[in-house]
């Protein structure tokens, strides 16, 4: 079974631009969560999607948004990029997002904002 | 603010020794506890999960959970240089705050196993 895939793997943008990242979950998984990882803050939860609906949201500004498609693939968008948005963005999938399930992480997209 | 605390390390142990990694969490309603390993430049990979008080063993790894003390630990027996990585403790919290069903991570403990 193929794992979680994320595209692109690396991205360089400048301040003020916007960016869209993509995540394809493991086949059959309907819950997709997004995380931001930085050296200073560690791994922080952005949001979770299930059945095309945002079910949970972390403490990030409205510049961070996402969506999920009917095939469970998910995208996240960051508008008006800031230098502090430079990070590794990880998505993780699970069957339904239940607290007893394991989330499987993708390889991540490394974003550098100049 | 729900928090997960870990000693950042680095924790250095000789090859063959037992490495002990510790984690405390603030939310008493937390229900599920996970240990992830992350090699430099890679994404986290699950090592173990534990839901109930007590010990859970899987090969060289043992997870220990004490909900009364809000404490979870990971023991690695017969440590190998290939175990050198950052170990992340993660907790699924309960209820309010929009965080139900999603992981709150500690900042990780860097483990170095010396040959």
HADDOCK unambig.tbl for C-alpha pairs under 7 A between the chains (distance, minus, plus):
assign (segid A and resid 42 and name CA) (segid B and resid 107 and name CA) 4.99 0.50 0.50
assign (segid A and resid 43 and name CA) (segid B and resid 105 and name CA) 6.03 0.50 0.50
assign (segid A and resid 56 and name CA) (segid B and resid 98 and name CA) 4.93 0.50 0.50
assign (segid A and resid 56 and name CA) (segid B and resid 99 and name CA) 6.17 0.50 0.50
assign (segid A and resid 57 and name CA) (segid B and resid 98 and name CA) 5.68 0.50 0.50
assign (segid A and resid 58 and name CA) (segid B and resid 98 and name CA) 6.83 0.50 0.50
assign (segid A and resid 58 and name CA) (segid B and resid 99 and name CA) 6.97 0.50 0.50
assign (segid A and resid 97 and name CA) (segid B and resid 101 and name CA) 5.99 0.50 0.50
assign (segid A and resid 98 and name CA) (segid B and resid 101 and name CA) 5.71 0.50 0.50
assign (segid A and resid 99 and name CA) (segid B and resid 32 and name CA) 6.33 0.50 0.50
assign (segid A and resid 99 and name CA) (segid B and resid 92 and name CA) 6.24 0.50 0.50
assign (segid A and resid 99 and name CA) (segid B and resid 101 and name CA) 4.84 0.50 0.50
assign (segid A and resid 100 and name CA) (segid B and resid 32 and name CA) 6.47 0.50 0.50
assign (segid A and resid 105 and name CA) (segid B and resid 43 and name CA) 6.53 0.50 0.50
assign (segid A and resid 105 and name CA) (segid B and resid 44 and name CA) 6.48 0.50 0.50
assign (segid A and resid 105 and name CA) (segid B and resid 45 and name CA) 6.98 0.50 0.50
assign (segid A and resid 106 and name CA) (segid B and resid 43 and name CA) 6.68 0.50 0.50
assign (segid A and resid 107 and name CA) (segid B and resid 42 and name CA) 6.56 0.50 0.50
assign (segid A and resid 107 and name CA) (segid B and resid 43 and name CA) 5.27 0.50 0.50
assign (segid A and resid 108 and name CA) (segid B and resid 43 and name CA) 6.56 0.50 0.50
